[in-house]
Each structure stands twice: as C-alpha cells, then as structure tokens.
C-alpha cells in the first residue's frame, strides 16, 4: 500500500518554543512520501521559510507534495520565541494533544506521534494535572493502566514505575502494578510487534537483585512471587535479574524486552546504546502512540541544531504499528 493511500499520522507540535516544530519540518524533508503524516499546530510557530500546506482535514495530507509539510492549523494565543516557553500557550498545547487523539479515535488518523512538551509550563499556564504525556493519553483514552516502552533497534525497555521520585519507588512497586505491566507488555509485543512468544527479562529493584535479602527484600516479597505466578500461566519470564548484568550484548540476545523497576534503570541503557534513535511507545492504549525519546531542548531551539533522528524513528515505528493493527 502506497503512502498516499494510507491514513496519515497526527503529529502534535508539543511546546512551540522548543525543537518540536523544527524537527517536524526536518522529518518531512527526510521522509518525503515514505510515511504520511501531518502536523497539528500554529503555522506561525514554524521556522521562517518553512514550505507548508495548510490542510482542512487529515485526508488531505496524503495528496500534499513531498516538499511541503501538511499542517492542520491550531491557532495559539501567543508567539513562540525559541527557548522561551510562554505559559499563555499552555492550554493550546494540551488542546492539540486532545485533538490528535480525537482524530485517531474517529479513524481520520492512523496514530499519534507527540512532540515534546514542557510539563512545568503546562502546570503553570493551564494547571496540567498529569505527570506527563503518558498519563494524560491514558485519561483521554479512558484506560486505567498504560505502559511506557522505550525502543530502538538494539533494545526495548519498560519501566514499571514512571515519572516518580526514586524515594517513592519501593512503596509504589506493588504486585498489582508489576503484574499489569508485564501483562500489558507481553500483549503489546504480540499484537503490535508480531512476536508470537515474547521473552521478558525482569530486573530486581536492589543491587544484585537483593542478594537473597541482604540488600533489600522487594525481590523476595514482591517481584519473585509475581514472576512465579505468571510463569505458571505460560509467560516466558526471566528474573528477577541484577540490572547491571542485563544489558550487555549477549544478555540482550536472550529477551525481547527488559522490564525494569524504575525510570533510570530502564532509560540509561537505551540512551547509552542509541541516544538519538530511541522511540517512546505507549502500550495499552486503544490507538498507536509514539514519541521521540527526548525533551524540548530549549537550549538549542531555533538554532538549526536539532536532530530529527528520534522523531523520524518514531514516525516509522508508528506507521509500522498502525499497519500491523490494521492488518496491512
């Protein structure tokens, strides 16, 4: 199926003072017609001289010449000054995300690819009540639990607890949370990644996976009982494993995804292996959502230095996941 005959992906602008708008332009230039997508945002926030075509509906994106960026206009109240987020634009940033979700849920778009947001500005300017994109998308979709996966060619990782202070992790690491995370991850690897029998490597929480209780008992009290119960149901699970031995090349050959107990345990290895090409994928949603695995990069916004590699990878992955869900 050619790009022109596929439903396009909806790309949200994210924080307009960050690098989101400029990497969307660069991604369109790099991908051409390979992946059909359109940007939702204010055309006035795009880099000066951007070749664009304003569209009235997503279906028009596929007919847009490859040299032009299709833009579904969403007016913002204030200009976008690179590197200087304006809280006056916060509500519109949130509205764009909700609009993209509406488009994909009505079938007008194939999936959502989100540009990076500046959460503090959203809180200050619009009272944003969510720790991040992932939780807001879950609320929009009406689902209780979603899972954040970071993926690149060499590795897929899933943190069980996300966007939480390290001191909060032990209390939040419950059998229910771990069980739901493992179930959602395995189901997504089957449905979206086409892996018939997913193999999951599960880390411990403590150094040396607790070393028999000498360095912590979460492995004994929480993690191991969950793994034993799910193994009895037929899931292919290894662990709890010491996190410091899970990510060398030979270890990575033994699993399809690594499930870790907290943010840095999962994200440090993938960002070390592929800092520019990692993709954030939200598992457990009724639609496809990916995102570049980086922030707004306010320090380089507007300077022409932003690397679109992660957004390009996010677009390609969303396109492939959407095609698999559609059976094409």
ABEGO torsion letter per residue (X at the ends): XBAAABBBBBBBAEBAABAAAAAAAAAAAAAEAABBBBBBEBAAABBBGBBBBBBABAAAAAABBAABBBBBBBBBABBBBBGBBBAAAAAAAAAAAAAAAAAAAAGABABBBBBBBBAAAAAAAAGBABABAAAAAAAAAGBABBBBBBBBAABBBBBABBGBBAAAAAAABBAAAAAAAAAAAAAAAAAAAGBABBBBBBBBABBGGGGGGAAEAAAAAAAAAAAAAAAAAGBBBBOBBBAAAAABAAAAAABABBBBABAAAAAAAAAAABAAABBBBBBGBABBBBBBBBBAGAAABGAGABBAAAAAAAAAAAAAAAAAAAGX
